[in-house]
Structure formats: structure tokens, C-alpha cells
Amino acid sequence: MNTTNEWVDTTTRRKSDTDNTPHSWTLDTGKLRISVLNNHIDYPGKWVLHCFSLGINTAVLKAPIETPVDVIQAAAIRIVRRKLDEMVSSLP
């Protein structure tokens, strides 16, 4: 996985797929892996966030599906930062 702090298209495609539209992007910092995706099989028409190392598993975002991916990626980073802040502030 790319650890250059850039979002990478991680859409799974079959050889028979004719649609090359990205549906999944991942940011791998080397410490955290954050993924956003649309058209999740269980959440069609919704944006979904994963960051398994922080316990964020399939968080459905409130943003409309038409929201540009860069806006969704920024929102995902804000959510992860908020989760990290909560974890740090829980320390004595």
C-alpha cells in the first residue's frame, strides 16, 4: 500500500468490468489506513468510511452521494482526527 499520504484509488475491479469509475479510495499513513467508498454493496447510494485500527467500521456518512470525493476525503480525515482526539483526551 502506498504510504505517501496521498489518497489512492483502491476500487476492486474484475477483468470483465467495463466501468472504470473509482468507487473506493484509501489513505495509508503507515500508522492508519482510512478508506472512503461509495456504492458499498450494503449501502448503495451512500458514502462509507472505514478506519479499522480506530474501530471505525462502516460508518455511513451523511453527505449526499453527489458530494465530490475530495470533500468526502477531508470529512473522513476530520472524523478520524476527532476520534484520535477523543482517545488522547481519555488518558489520565
Helices and strands as residue ranges (DSSP letters): E 8-9, E 24-28, E 33-40, E 43-51, G 52-54, E 56-60, H 69-89
